[in-house]
Amino acid sequence: MKKEELNLTQEWDKTFPKSDKVDHCKVTFVNRYGITLAADMYVPKKAEGKLPAIAVSGPFGAVKEQSSGLYAQTMAERGFLTIAFDPSFTGESGGFPRYMASPDINTEDFMAAVDFLSLNEKVDPDRIGILGICGWGGMALNTASLDTRIKATVASTMYDMTRVGAKGYFDSEDNEEARYKQREAMCTQRLEDLKAGEYKRAGGVVDPLPEDAPFFVKDYHDYYKTDRGYHARSLNSNEGWNVIGCESFVNQPILKYTNEIRSAVLLIHGEKAHSCYFSKDAYADMIKDSKYTDNKELFIISDAVHTDLYDGGEKDYIPFDKLQNFYEQYLQ
């Protein structure tokens, strides 16, 4: 399949230090919409034979140089071949117009990553897992319910972007009138964009931070707008998605069939994360009326907040030992 020509940065420009325990290189692959995706591949040094592999992405509006790259590099240190990829229309990946999102295309991005790993000569195609962070945790669950090749899925500090899109934060706008107003505003914006000849951006994480900002906004600011996690290509760190970039999320619940996932799933979340209700509810729905509950787990981390699972926070909250044991068990 023909690939777009991408301009890939070759120097190390991550928000985390480079490990001397893995080999790193840039790779590309094409999804079924013809969009070329860019990824960082991490391979354990001196690895022999076919390896188990993990595809990583997220958070929603982040890039592979941030949290997903940290997860990927760390899991490679622990014996897995990994890739951290930029979703369609973002980061170094292709796709035009820029800064759009789609439940369908973004699920396909994960499946295309599984395609790439399945055909890689260093990978055992029967031992492939995925890992989604924040909004990509929801995408990972949707992918796991669709892609039977995936043997193990982790959703870390998960968001269901279609739920928050349709119902607002904490389901505070879960009513027909609120959804109608949102749809009406999006339709108006579509025409304004066409008249202007460009898409208006929604703005990333608010900056400067208002004194009365809710805690979860302060939490995001502490990661995306500081040296801790800022990256020049990150939408959340800069001008955000297009205003109409996530329009279809309002009408497309993505977790409908998660109780039919037969492969292993681990949801991890911080106890004090504003978003913890997403994982708790997703887990309950996943095991409800399901025949496949023995390999499903919800793991809550005491005291951790949402972005603590982006980079570990001040107390290294990311449970990498737990992740390693999970993947080793189900990617045998």
N, C-alpha and C positions, 0 to 999 in steps of 0.2 A: 504493500500500500504506500502511496506517495505521502511523504512527510512534508509539513511546512518547514521552512528554514527558520530556525529559532536562534536568537542571539543569547547564548548561554554564558553566564559569568564563570570564568574558570578559577579565579582566585577565591580563597576562603572568605566568605562574607556572612557567616552565620552569627547568631546571637549566643553561641556556646563554643567552647574551645574544641579544636580538632583533636581527635583521639589518635594515639600512636599504635592502637591495637587493631585497627581496621584499615582496609584500603578503600579509598573513596574515588568515585568518578561520576560524571554527569551522563545520563542516558535519556533517550526519548522513546516514546511509543505512541501509537495512534488509536483513538477510540472509534467506535462504529459510526460516529458522526463525521469522521475525517479530521478531527481536531488532534493536533500533535501535542502531547503532554511532556513536560520536562520534569525530570526527577533526579535526585541524588541517590546513588546506589552505594551501600556500605557492605563490605565483605570482610569477614573475620580473616585476619592475616594467617597464613599457613593453613588455610582451610583445605580439606581434602574430601573428595567424593561429592555426591549430590547433597545439597544442604536444604534444610527447612527454610522457608522464606515468609516474610511479612511485608505487606504493603501498608503504608501509613499516610494519613492526611489529616488536616485540620490544624487549628480551629477554623471555624467558618469566618472567612475574611482575613486569614493569616496566610503565610507562605512557608515553604519547606525549609527556609533558613531559620525558622523560629521553632515552635514546640515540636512539630512532627519530625523535624530533623534530629532533635535531641533524642526523642524516643527511638528513632530508627538507628542512630549511631550507637546508642546504649544497648539496644537489643542485638546489634551486630557484634558488639564486644562480648556478648553472652552466647555467641555461636550461631546466629541466624543471619542469612543473607537478607538484607532489607532495602526497601526503597521508600523515600519520602517524596511525594509528588505534589506539584501545584495543580489544582483543579483547572478545568477549562475556563478560559477567559480571564485568568488571573496569573499573577507572578510571571514566571518565565514561560509558562505554557501558552499555546496558541489559542485561536478562537477569536472571532470578531462578530459583533462589537465587544469591547472590553467591559469587564466588571458586571457581567450578568451571571445569574445563578439559575439552576433548573433542577428540581428533584430528579427528573429523568436523566438528564445529561450528567449530573454529578454522581448518580448511582452508576451510570455507565463508566465514568472515570475510574471508579474502583474496580469494575469488572475488566476494564482494559488493562489495569495494573496486574490483575490476576492472569490475563492473557499473556502479558509480557513475562511475568515470572514463570508461568507454565512452560514457556518455550525457551527459557534461558538454560543454557547447557550446564550451569552450575547449580541448578535448582531441581529438587525432587518435586515433580508436579503433583504428587499425592500428599505433599506436606506444606500446604500454603495457607496462611492466615492473613487477616487484615486487622488494622487498628485505626479507629477513628476518634478524634479528639473534639470535644465541644459539639458544634453543629455537625461535624463529620462523624460523631458517634451515632447520631440518628441515621445518617447516610450509610454507615457501616451495617447497622441492623437491617436496613432495607435491602442492602446488597446481600447480606447473609440469607435473607428469606428468598432471594431470587437466584443466587449463584450456588449451585450444588457442589462446585469444586472447592469451596472454602471449607476448611476443616475446623477453624477456630477464629472467633471474633472477639475483640475487646473494644468496648465503648468507654472512653475515659472522660469524666466530667461532662456528660452527654447533654446536648440540646436536641430537642425535636423541633427543627426549624419550621416545619409546617404547622405545628401546634402553636408556637409563639406567633407565627405569622397570622393565623386565623383567630387566635383568642387573646393575644397580647401577653405581656409578662404576668405570670401567676394567674393566668386565665381571667384577668381583670376586664377584658373587653370581649367576653364570650357571649355575644348577642348579635342578632341579625342586623340591627341598626348600625352598630360599630363596624361590622364587616362591609355593609353597604357604603358607608362613608369612605372607608379605605379603598374599596373598588372604584368609587366615583373619583376620588383624588388621583388614583393611578391613571384612570382613563383621561382625565384632564391633563396630567403630566405628559402622557404619550404625545398629545398634540403639541404641547409646548416644546417638547424636545424636537419634534419634526420641524416646527417653525424656526427654532433656533439653529438647527443643523448639528446639534450635539446633545448628548445625554447629560442631564443635570445629576451631579453626584449628591449622595445623601449626607455625606460627612462621616468620618470615622468616629472614633472615641472622642467625646467632647474634650476640648482643651482651649483655654484654661478651664480647670475644674471648678464648678460652682461650689460655694461653701455648703449649700444645702443639697448637694448631689446625694442620691441614695448610695448605700454601701457598695452595691454591685457595680455601679458606675465608677466609683473610686477604685474598686478592685481591677476593673479593666484598664483604667488610666495608669495604675501602678505598673501594669505589664506593658501595654502597647505604647505608652507615651513617655517612657523613661528608658534609660540605658539597659534596663533589665530585659526588655523585649522589643524595643523599637526596631523596625526594619523599613528601609526606603520603599520596598515593593509591597509591603503589607497594606491592604485596604484599611484595616482597623487602625493602623498607625497613622494613616493619612486621610484621604478624602472619601473613603468608604465606597460602598457599592453605588451603582446608579440608583436613582430614586425608584425607578421601575424595575430594578435588577432582580428583585425577588417577588415580583407580582404574582406569579402562578402559585406560590406557596400557600396562599390563602385558601385555595380550593383543592389541595392535593395532600391529604394525610398519607404519610409514608410508612407508618408502622402497622398497617392493617393486618398483615399476615405473619407477624413475628412469632405467633404461637405455633407456626408450622415449621420453624427453623429446627432442623434435625441435628445440625452440628453444634459444637460447644460455643457458649457465649459467656463472657465475663463483663459485667458492668461495674466500674469503680467510680466512686464519687466522694467528695468531701462532705463531711457531716454538716458543716456550716456554710456550704455553698448555696447561694440563692437558687441555683439551678437543680438542687438535689431531687426535687420533686419529679423532674423528667425521668431520671433513672429509676426511682422507686415505682413510678407508674408504669414505665416501660417494662420493668421486670415483672410486675403483677400481670400486665396484659400478655406478656410472653409465655408465662407458665399457666395462664388460665385456659382450661379446657384443652391443654396440650398433652400429647403423648411423649413429649421429649423434654422432660424436666430434670433428669438426673445430671445433665451436663450444663446446667444453667446456674449462674451465681451472681448475686448482688453483693458487692464488697464496699462497705462504708468506712471511710478513714476519719477517725476522730479529729475534731478541731480544724480540719482542712477547709479552705474556701475554694471558690471556683478556679482561680488562676494558679493556686498551689499545685494543681495537676497539669499546668502548662510546662513549668520548669522545675517543680519541686518546692518553690517558695523558699523560705528561710530554714525550713526543717526537713528538706529532702522528702517531701510527702509522697512522691511518685513511688508506688510499691513495685520496683523493678524485679525484686525476688519473686513476688507473686506472679508477675507477668511471665517471667522466665519459666516458673514451674507450670503455669497454665499452658503455655505454648508447648513446652516439652512433653506434657502429658497428652495433648491432643494432636500434636504434629509428630507423633512417634514414627 
